[in-house]
Amino acid sequence: MLIAPLNAFPWVLNGLAEAWVSLKRIQKLLDLPDMDPDSYYDQNLAKNPNVDVVVKHGEFTWDKALTTEEKQKLHAIRKKALKDKGRGKRSINNSDSSPEHEPDQAHQFYLSNINFTVNKGKFFGIMGTVGSGKSSIFSAILAELTKTDGEIAVSDLNAGFAIVTQQPWLQRGTIKDNILFGKNYDESKYVEVLTACCLTEDLEQLPGGDLTGVGEGGMTLSGGQKARIALARAIYQDKQIYLLDDIISAVDANVARQIFQNCIMGILRHKTRILCTHHVRYLMYADSILVMENGTITQQAASCDALQTARCHFREHLAASLKGVNFKTRPAEKIGVVGRTGAGKSSLFAALFRLSEISSGTITIDSVKISSISLTALSISLTALRSRLSCIPQDPFLFSGTIRENLDPLDEYREPEIWSAINNANLIATVRRMGGLDAEVSSGGANFSAGQKQLLCLARALLHNAKILCIDEATANIDQATDRQIQCTLRSAFRKSTVITIAHRVQTVVDYDRVLVMGDGNVLEFDKPDLLLDDPSSHFYRLVHSE
């Protein structure tokens, strides 16, 4: 008779343990202070039909919520204090306060002097360093912070929000259940959301498709898949206001670009979108931007274009490699860029070719802001941008194939034009000795010297004949006699082009139209070389006379 009850006893203990954990969670939730929307939100501010979110002089803080034990301890202390007071003993109000006597209720973080307005149907961007308060802005909008001062309003509280957090939350069930999240199934809408969130290919690879179980917290999925499912759920809910907290970081660059194009700028284009992100290149398309630092707004602009001081980072956690760079060139002008190692000269070219994104400011070529290239055709636009620029890099690159393929990979030029470029680059004897244009080039150009590789890159640029030529210390591995010959060739072949040359040999650029002197990522001087040489206190003067 006892066999069945004894067999069931371990299951009973397990159930009791799980029930206790659940009770503790529920108790922690019930212990949180009640939030009255009418006292938190000021709906008098929300009367403008064109505004969805507005905050004026907002002060918000994270308060440490008291646990049940802390509340019971606090109640016991106060009860004892009342008894002691009745007996004539020193009351708690006269005693030394410490964590032993009363739990700490100090504020852990606060947002100070927050002012911004999010217009209906617009794309609003928030950027800032780690811990600056970007995500806390979302918490303030959702009334998850304590408002200590100021006003906040949302257009329609009954409509609710759709939020995608940095740590996506998924419930136990299937992928489909997580996306629908209680909404009725609409096949066309469902397929559209899956496509926009780049989930179609993932579902095809899963054995159960969208009926695959995700496990507790999405434990069976990758981080990128969890992020995209959470985004798909938010989109399927069809809300008016979308709070998107760094949703791009969990996926690779290609998927991130598609999600931004298909979701934020596509299926949600008529919704109000507030995006927190470190990726400045996506905020270029925002209608308004604010910059957070230490819980306050340090900059706010209608767009990234209003943040005019150019900064460029190779990595977001490193200091800017270019800082406040401002200069303007004229058509067909010859500009020399000089400075000591690490001054930011090569970083300047990386920014021009968009090999590294600028975090603020603009770069304009022929009245076109290259940092505002349309994302809907990003790859085409980048190709168009780089096709109008030529570069002779500091580290020349050749790939396996023939000399012809290295100089004309797209087969755009006739053979006489190729030979002319080789001749102007002072390489004709070398190429003929190797067997002509069909001579083999080893991987990385191993069968060429460093100087010859640099000259081949020069021949490639001469053949391309772009309107803007960037030369990054191209003659550093070449003797001075050849250097002088190459400079003469550049002046004649690119007389109608803008040439920007980085030079270790300062003598190379002394006859240029102007010289840009850089130091520690800043522009130190930008003027005609003869004027700078006449000033003994100039940086360029010291560079020339130090050689």
C-alpha positions as CSV (number, residue, x, y, z in Angstrom):
1,M,0.0,0.0,0.0
2,L,2.9,2.4,0.6
3,I,4.8,1.7,-2.6
4,A,2.8,4.2,-4.7
5,P,2.9,7.0,-2.2
6,L,6.6,6.5,-1.5
7,N,7.3,6.5,-5.3
8,A,5.4,9.8,-5.6
9,F,7.1,11.4,-2.6
10,P,10.2,12.7,-4.5
11,W,7.9,14.2,-7.1
12,V,6.0,15.9,-4.4
13,L,9.2,17.4,-2.9
14,N,10.2,18.6,-6.4
15,G,6.8,20.2,-6.9
16,L,7.0,21.9,-3.5
17,A,10.5,23.3,-4.3
18,E,9.3,24.7,-7.7
19,A,6.2,26.1,-6.0
20,W,8.4,27.8,-3.4
21,V,10.5,29.4,-6.1
22,S,7.4,30.6,-7.9
23,L,6.0,32.0,-4.7
24,K,9.1,34.0,-4.1
25,R,9.0,35.4,-7.6
26,I,5.4,36.4,-7.3
27,Q,6.0,37.9,-3.8
28,K,8.9,40.0,-5.2
29,L,6.5,41.3,-8.0
30,L,3.7,42.0,-5.5
31,D,6.2,43.9,-3.2
32,L,6.9,46.4,-5.9
33,P,5.2,49.7,-5.4
34,D,2.1,50.3,-7.4
35,M,2.4,52.7,-10.3
36,D,-0.4,55.1,-11.0
37,P,-0.3,56.1,-14.7
38,D,-2.3,59.2,-14.1
39,S,0.3,60.5,-11.6
40,Y,3.3,59.5,-13.7
41,Y,2.1,60.7,-17.2
42,D,0.9,64.2,-17.8
43,Q,-1.6,63.8,-20.5
44,N,-1.9,67.6,-20.9
45,L,1.3,67.4,-22.8
46,A,0.0,64.8,-25.2
47,K,-2.7,67.0,-26.9
48,N,-0.6,67.5,-30.0
49,P,-1.7,64.9,-32.5
50,N,1.7,65.0,-34.2
51,V,3.6,64.0,-31.1
52,D,3.9,60.5,-29.6
53,V,6.3,61.0,-26.7
54,V,7.4,64.2,-25.0
55,V,9.6,64.7,-21.9
56,K,10.2,68.1,-20.3
57,H,12.8,68.7,-17.6
58,G,12.6,65.0,-16.6
59,E,14.4,63.7,-13.6
60,F,14.2,59.9,-13.2
61,T,15.9,57.4,-10.9
62,W,16.2,53.7,-10.3
63,D,15.1,53.0,-6.7
64,K,16.2,49.9,-4.8
65,A,13.0,48.0,-4.1
66,L,12.7,46.5,-0.6
67,T,12.3,42.8,-0.3
68,T,9.8,41.2,2.0
69,E,12.5,40.4,4.5
70,E,13.7,44.0,4.4
71,K,10.2,45.3,4.9
72,Q,9.6,42.9,7.8
73,K,12.9,44.0,9.4
74,L,12.1,47.6,8.9
75,H,8.6,47.1,10.4
76,A,10.2,45.3,13.5
77,I,12.7,48.1,14.0
78,R,10.0,50.8,13.9
79,K,7.8,48.8,16.2
80,K,10.6,48.4,18.7
81,A,11.4,52.1,18.4
82,L,7.8,53.0,19.3
83,K,8.0,50.8,22.4
84,D,11.4,52.3,23.4
85,K,10.0,55.8,23.0
86,G,7.1,54.9,25.3
87,R,9.5,53.7,27.9
88,G,11.5,56.9,27.7
89,K,14.4,55.4,25.8
90,R,16.2,57.0,22.9
91,S,14.1,56.7,19.7
92,I,15.3,55.5,16.4
93,N,15.1,59.0,15.1
94,N,17.9,60.0,17.5
95,S,20.0,56.9,16.9
96,D,22.8,56.5,14.4
97,S,21.5,55.3,11.1
98,S,23.3,52.4,9.4
99,P,22.5,49.5,7.2
100,E,21.9,47.4,10.3
101,H,19.1,49.6,11.4
102,E,17.4,50.4,8.1
103,P,17.8,49.1,4.6
104,D,19.6,51.3,2.1
105,Q,17.2,53.0,-0.2
106,A,19.9,55.0,-2.1
107,H,19.4,55.7,-5.7
108,Q,21.4,53.5,-8.0
109,F,21.2,55.6,-11.2
110,Y,19.4,58.7,-12.3
111,L,18.5,60.6,-15.5
112,S,18.9,64.3,-15.1
113,N,17.4,67.2,-17.1
114,I,15.9,65.1,-19.9
115,N,14.2,67.0,-22.6
116,F,13.1,65.6,-26.0
117,T,10.1,65.2,-28.3
118,V,9.4,62.2,-30.6
119,N,7.0,63.1,-33.4
120,K,4.5,60.6,-34.7
121,G,5.8,58.3,-37.4
122,K,9.4,59.5,-37.1
123,F,12.7,57.6,-36.6
124,F,14.3,58.8,-33.4
125,G,17.9,57.7,-32.5
126,I,19.7,57.5,-29.2
127,M,23.4,57.0,-29.0
128,G,26.0,57.1,-26.2
129,T,28.7,55.2,-24.5
130,V,28.1,52.1,-22.4
131,G,26.3,53.0,-19.2
132,S,25.3,56.5,-20.4
133,G,21.6,55.9,-19.8
134,K,20.3,55.0,-23.3
135,S,18.3,52.0,-22.1
136,S,17.1,53.9,-19.0
137,I,15.4,56.4,-21.4
138,F,13.2,53.4,-22.5
139,S,12.5,52.5,-18.8
140,A,11.5,56.1,-18.2
141,I,9.0,56.0,-21.1
142,L,7.6,52.7,-19.8
143,A,7.2,54.1,-16.3
144,E,9.7,51.6,-14.9
145,L,11.7,54.4,-13.3
146,T,10.7,56.7,-10.4
147,K,10.0,60.2,-11.7
148,T,11.3,62.7,-9.2
149,D,10.7,65.9,-11.3
150,G,9.5,67.1,-14.7
151,E,6.8,65.9,-17.0
152,I,6.4,63.0,-19.4
153,A,3.5,62.2,-21.7
154,V,2.6,59.5,-24.3
155,S,0.0,60.1,-27.0
156,D,-2.1,57.0,-26.3
157,L,-1.5,54.9,-23.2
158,N,-4.2,52.4,-24.1
159,A,-2.4,51.5,-27.4
160,G,0.6,50.3,-25.5
161,F,4.2,49.9,-26.7
162,A,6.2,47.3,-28.6
163,I,9.7,46.9,-27.1
164,V,12.7,44.8,-28.1
165,T,15.3,44.7,-25.3
166,Q,19.0,43.9,-25.5
167,Q,18.4,40.6,-23.8
168,P,15.5,39.1,-25.7
169,W,12.8,37.4,-23.7
170,L,11.1,34.3,-25.1
171,Q,8.6,32.0,-23.5
172,R,8.6,28.3,-23.5
173,G,6.8,27.1,-26.6
174,T,7.2,27.1,-30.3
175,I,8.8,29.9,-32.4
176,K,5.3,30.5,-33.9
177,D,3.8,30.9,-30.5
178,N,6.5,33.4,-29.5
179,I,5.9,35.5,-32.6
180,L,2.1,35.5,-32.5
181,F,2.1,36.0,-28.7
182,G,-1.7,35.7,-28.4
183,K,-2.6,37.5,-31.6
184,N,-4.7,35.8,-34.3
185,Y,-2.8,34.1,-37.1
186,D,-2.7,36.1,-40.4
187,E,-0.7,34.2,-42.9
188,S,0.3,37.0,-45.2
189,K,1.3,39.3,-42.3
190,Y,3.1,36.4,-40.6
191,V,5.2,35.6,-43.8
192,E,5.9,39.3,-44.3
193,V,7.3,39.6,-40.7
194,L,9.4,36.5,-41.1
195,T,10.9,37.8,-44.3
196,A,11.6,41.2,-42.9
197,C,13.4,39.8,-39.8
198,C,15.5,37.4,-42.0
199,L,14.0,34.3,-40.3
200,T,12.9,32.4,-43.4
201,E,16.3,30.8,-44.0
202,D,16.7,29.9,-40.3
203,L,13.3,28.2,-40.2
204,E,14.1,26.2,-43.3
205,Q,17.1,24.8,-41.6
206,L,15.2,23.8,-38.4
207,P,13.7,20.3,-38.6
208,G,10.4,21.6,-37.2
209,G,10.3,24.9,-38.9
210,D,8.4,27.5,-36.9
211,L,6.9,24.7,-34.8
212,T,10.4,24.1,-33.3
213,G,10.4,24.5,-29.5
214,V,12.5,27.3,-28.2
215,G,13.0,25.9,-24.6
216,E,13.2,28.0,-21.5
217,G,14.4,31.5,-22.4
218,G,15.1,30.4,-25.9
219,M,17.9,28.0,-24.9
220,T,17.8,26.0,-28.1
221,L,18.4,29.1,-30.3
222,S,21.4,31.3,-31.1
223,G,21.6,34.8,-29.8
224,G,20.9,36.3,-33.2
225,Q,17.9,34.0,-33.7
226,K,16.5,35.0,-30.3
227,A,16.9,38.7,-31.1
228,R,15.2,38.4,-34.5
229,I,12.3,36.3,-33.0
230,A,11.8,39.0,-30.3
231,L,11.8,41.6,-33.1
232,A,9.3,39.6,-35.2
233,R,7.0,39.4,-32.2
234,A,7.1,43.1,-31.6
235,I,6.4,43.9,-35.3
236,Y,3.5,41.3,-35.4
237,Q,1.8,43.1,-32.4
238,D,1.4,46.2,-34.7
239,K,1.8,48.9,-32.2
240,Q,2.3,52.6,-32.9
241,I,5.4,53.2,-30.8
242,Y,8.4,50.9,-31.1
243,L,11.3,50.9,-28.6
244,L,14.3,49.1,-30.1
245,D,17.2,48.7,-27.7
246,D,20.4,47.8,-29.7
247,I,18.6,45.2,-31.7
248,I,21.4,45.2,-34.4
249,S,24.4,44.1,-32.2
250,A,23.3,40.5,-31.9
251,V,23.5,39.8,-35.7
252,D,26.2,40.0,-38.3
253,A,26.7,43.0,-40.5
254,N,24.9,41.7,-43.5
255,V,21.8,40.6,-41.5
256,A,21.9,43.9,-39.6
257,R,21.7,45.8,-42.8
258,Q,18.8,43.8,-44.1
259,I,16.9,44.1,-40.8
260,F,17.5,47.8,-40.7
261,Q,16.3,48.2,-44.3
262,N,13.4,45.7,-44.2
263,C,12.1,46.4,-40.7
264,I,13.1,49.9,-39.3
265,M,13.0,51.6,-42.7
266,G,10.6,49.2,-44.3
267,I,7.7,47.5,-42.6
268,L,7.8,50.0,-39.7
269,R,8.4,53.1,-41.8
270,H,5.0,54.7,-40.8
271,K,5.5,53.8,-37.1
272,T,7.2,55.8,-34.4
273,R,10.6,54.2,-33.9
274,I,13.1,54.9,-31.1
275,L,16.4,53.1,-31.6
276,C,19.2,52.9,-29.1
277,T,22.4,51.8,-30.8
278,H,26.2,52.1,-31.0
279,H,26.1,51.8,-34.8
280,V,26.4,55.4,-36.0
281,R,25.9,54.5,-39.6
282,Y,22.3,53.6,-39.0
283,L,21.5,56.7,-37.0
284,M,22.5,58.7,-40.2
285,Y,18.9,58.0,-41.3
286,A,17.2,59.2,-38.1
287,D,14.9,62.2,-38.2
288,S,16.2,63.3,-34.7
289,I,19.1,62.2,-32.6
290,L,20.2,62.7,-29.0
291,V,23.5,61.8,-27.4
292,M,23.6,60.5,-23.8
293,E,26.4,60.7,-21.3
294,N,26.3,60.0,-17.6
295,G,22.6,60.1,-17.4
296,T,22.1,63.4,-19.2
297,I,21.6,64.6,-22.8
298,T,24.9,66.2,-24.1
299,Q,23.8,66.8,-27.7
300,Q,20.6,66.9,-29.6
301,A,20.0,67.5,-33.2
302,A,17.5,67.2,-36.0
303,S,19.9,64.7,-37.7
304,C,23.5,63.5,-37.7
305,D,24.2,66.2,-40.2
306,A,23.9,68.8,-37.5
307,L,26.7,67.2,-35.5
308,Q,29.3,68.8,-37.7
309,T,32.6,68.0,-36.0
310,A,34.1,65.0,-37.8
311,R,35.2,62.1,-35.6
312,C,36.3,58.7,-36.7
313,H,36.7,55.5,-34.6
314,F,38.4,52.3,-35.7
315,R,36.7,50.5,-32.8
316,E,33.9,51.9,-30.7
317,H,35.7,51.3,-27.4
318,L,38.9,53.1,-28.5
319,A,39.6,56.8,-28.6
320,A,38.8,58.6,-31.8
321,S,41.5,58.3,-34.4
322,L,40.3,61.6,-36.0
323,K,39.1,64.4,-33.8
324,G,37.4,67.5,-35.0
325,V,38.9,67.4,-38.5
326,N,37.7,70.3,-40.7
327,F,39.1,71.1,-44.2
328,K,37.9,71.8,-47.7
329,T,39.6,71.2,-51.0
330,R,39.1,72.9,-54.4
331,P,38.7,71.0,-57.7
332,A,42.0,69.6,-59.2
333,E,43.9,70.8,-56.1
334,K,47.0,69.0,-55.0
335,I,47.0,68.5,-51.2
336,G,49.9,67.1,-49.2
337,V,49.2,65.4,-45.8
338,V,52.1,65.2,-43.4
339,G,52.6,64.3,-39.8
340,R,54.4,62.0,-37.6
341,T,53.5,58.3,-37.2
342,G,50.1,57.8,-35.6
343,A,48.9,61.3,-36.5
344,G,45.8,60.0,-38.2
345,K,46.9,60.4,-41.8
346,S,45.8,57.0,-43.0
347,S,42.6,57.2,-40.9
348,L,41.7,60.1,-43.1
349,F,41.7,57.9,-46.2
350,A,39.8,55.2,-44.3
351,A,37.0,57.7,-43.6
352,L,36.9,58.9,-47.2
353,F,36.5,55.4,-48.5
354,R,34.1,54.5,-45.7
355,L,36.3,51.7,-44.5
356,S,35.6,53.1,-41.0
357,E,32.5,55.0,-40.1
358,I,32.6,58.5,-38.7
359,S,30.8,58.9,-35.3
360,S,29.9,62.5,-35.9
361,G,30.2,65.2,-38.6
362,T,30.0,64.8,-42.4
363,I,32.2,64.2,-45.4
364,T,31.0,65.8,-48.6
365,I,32.3,65.0,-52.1
366,D,30.9,67.1,-55.0
367,S,28.0,68.3,-52.7
368,V,27.1,64.6,-51.9
369,K,27.4,63.6,-48.2
370,I,29.0,60.2,-48.5
371,S,27.9,59.3,-44.9
372,S,24.3,59.6,-46.1
373,I,24.4,57.1,-48.9
374,S,21.0,55.4,-49.3
375,L,20.9,52.1,-47.4
376,T,18.3,50.7,-49.8
377,A,21.1,50.4,-52.3
378,L,24.1,50.4,-50.0
379,S,26.3,48.0,-51.8
380,I,25.7,49.7,-55.2
381,S,26.2,53.2,-53.6
382,L,29.5,52.1,-52.0
383,T,30.6,50.7,-55.3
384,A,29.7,54.0,-57.0
385,L,31.5,56.0,-54.3
386,R,34.7,53.9,-54.5
387,S,34.7,53.8,-58.3
388,R,35.1,57.5,-58.3
389,L,38.1,57.4,-56.0
390,S,41.5,55.8,-56.6
391,C,43.9,54.9,-53.9
392,I,47.6,53.9,-53.9
393,P,47.8,52.3,-50.4
394,Q,50.5,52.3,-47.9
395,D,50.6,48.5,-48.1
396,P,50.2,47.6,-51.8
397,F,48.0,44.5,-52.5
398,L,48.2,42.2,-55.5
399,F,46.2,39.0,-55.9
400,S,47.0,35.8,-57.7
401,G,46.5,36.0,-61.5
402,T,48.1,37.9,-64.3
403,I,49.4,41.5,-64.5
404,R,46.5,42.3,-66.8
405,E,44.0,41.0,-64.2
406,N,45.6,43.0,-61.5
407,L,45.5,46.2,-63.4
408,D,42.2,45.8,-65.2
409,P,40.1,43.2,-63.2
410,L,36.8,44.2,-64.9
411,D,38.3,44.1,-68.4
412,E,37.4,47.7,-69.1
413,Y,40.4,49.0,-70.9
414,R,42.2,48.3,-74.2
415,E,45.7,46.9,-74.3
416,P,47.4,50.1,-75.5
417,E,45.9,52.0,-72.5
418,I,47.2,49.4,-70.1
419,W,50.7,49.6,-71.7
420,S,50.6,53.4,-71.5
421,A,49.8,53.2,-67.7
422,I,52.6,50.7,-67.2
423,N,55.0,53.0,-69.1
424,N,54.0,56.0,-67.1
425,A,54.6,54.1,-63.9
426,N,58.1,53.3,-65.0
427,L,57.4,49.5,-65.0
428,I,57.6,48.7,-68.7
429,A,61.0,47.1,-68.6
430,T,60.0,44.9,-65.7
431,V,56.7,43.7,-67.3
432,R,58.4,42.9,-70.6
433,R,61.1,41.0,-68.9
434,M,58.5,38.9,-67.1
435,G,56.7,38.0,-70.3
436,G,54.1,40.8,-70.8
437,L,50.6,41.4,-69.5
438,D,49.8,37.7,-69.1
439,A,52.8,37.1,-66.8
440,E,51.8,35.4,-63.6
441,V,51.5,37.3,-60.3
442,S,52.0,35.2,-57.2
443,S,49.7,35.4,-54.2
444,G,50.2,38.8,-52.5
445,G,52.7,39.8,-55.3
446,A,55.4,37.6,-53.8
447,N,57.4,37.6,-57.1
448,F,57.6,41.5,-57.0
449,S,59.7,43.7,-54.8
450,A,57.9,46.1,-52.5
451,G,58.7,49.0,-54.8
452,Q,57.5,47.1,-57.9
453,K,54.2,46.3,-56.1
454,Q,53.8,50.0,-55.3
455,L,54.4,50.9,-58.9
456,L,51.8,48.4,-60.1
457,C,49.3,50.0,-57.8
458,L,50.3,53.3,-59.3
459,A,49.8,51.9,-62.8
460,R,46.3,50.7,-61.7
461,A,45.4,54.2,-60.5
462,L,46.8,55.8,-63.7
463,L,44.6,53.4,-65.8
464,H,41.5,54.2,-63.7
465,N,42.1,58.0,-63.9
466,A,39.7,58.9,-61.2
467,K,38.7,62.4,-60.3
468,I,40.1,62.0,-56.8
469,L,43.3,60.2,-56.1
470,C,44.5,59.3,-52.6
471,I,48.1,58.3,-52.3
472,D,49.2,56.9,-49.0
473,E,53.0,57.0,-48.8
474,A,53.2,55.3,-52.2
475,T,56.8,56.2,-52.8
476,A,58.2,55.3,-49.4
477,N,59.8,52.1,-50.9
478,I,61.1,53.8,-54.0
479,D,64.4,55.5,-54.5
480,Q,64.4,59.3,-54.8
481,A,65.2,59.4,-58.5
482,T,62.2,57.2,-59.3
483,D,60.2,59.2,-56.8
484,R,60.8,62.4,-58.7
485,Q,59.9,60.7,-61.9
486,I,56.7,59.3,-60.4
487,Q,55.7,62.8,-59.0
488,C,56.2,64.3,-62.5
489,T,53.9,61.6,-64.0
490,L,51.3,62.2,-61.3
491,R,51.2,65.9,-62.0
492,S,50.8,65.4,-65.7
493,A,48.4,62.4,-65.6
494,F,46.2,63.8,-62.8
495,R,46.4,67.5,-63.6
496,K,42.6,67.7,-63.8
497,S,42.0,65.5,-60.7
498,T,42.2,66.2,-57.0
499,V,45.2,64.5,-55.5
500,I,45.6,64.0,-51.8
501,T,49.1,62.6,-50.9
502,I,50.3,61.3,-47.6
503,A,54.1,61.7,-47.6
504,H,56.9,60.6,-45.3
505,R,59.3,62.6,-47.4
506,V,58.1,66.1,-46.9
507,Q,60.1,67.3,-49.9
508,T,57.6,65.3,-52.0
509,V,54.8,67.8,-51.2
510,V,56.6,71.1,-50.9
511,D,55.4,72.2,-54.4
512,Y,51.8,71.1,-53.8
513,D,49.0,73.7,-53.7
514,R,48.4,73.2,-49.9
515,V,49.7,71.1,-47.1
516,L,47.6,69.6,-44.3
517,V,49.7,69.0,-41.2
518,M,48.1,66.4,-38.7
519,G,49.0,65.5,-35.2
520,D,47.2,63.2,-32.8
521,G,44.1,63.0,-35.0
522,N,43.8,66.8,-35.3
523,V,44.4,69.3,-38.1
524,L,47.4,71.4,-36.9
525,E,47.9,73.5,-40.0
526,F,46.4,73.8,-43.5
527,D,48.0,76.3,-45.8
528,K,50.3,76.9,-48.7
529,P,53.6,75.2,-48.1
530,D,55.7,78.4,-48.9
531,L,53.7,80.3,-46.3
532,L,54.3,77.6,-43.7
533,L,58.0,77.4,-44.5
534,D,58.3,81.2,-44.0
535,D,57.0,80.7,-40.4
536,P,59.7,79.1,-38.2
537,S,57.1,78.4,-35.5
538,S,55.0,76.3,-37.8
539,H,54.8,72.5,-37.5
540,F,55.5,72.1,-41.2
541,Y,58.7,74.1,-40.9
542,R,60.0,71.9,-38.1
543,L,59.1,68.7,-40.1
544,V,61.0,69.9,-43.2
545,H,64.1,71.0,-41.2
546,S,64.1,67.8,-39.2
547,E,64.8,65.6,-42.3
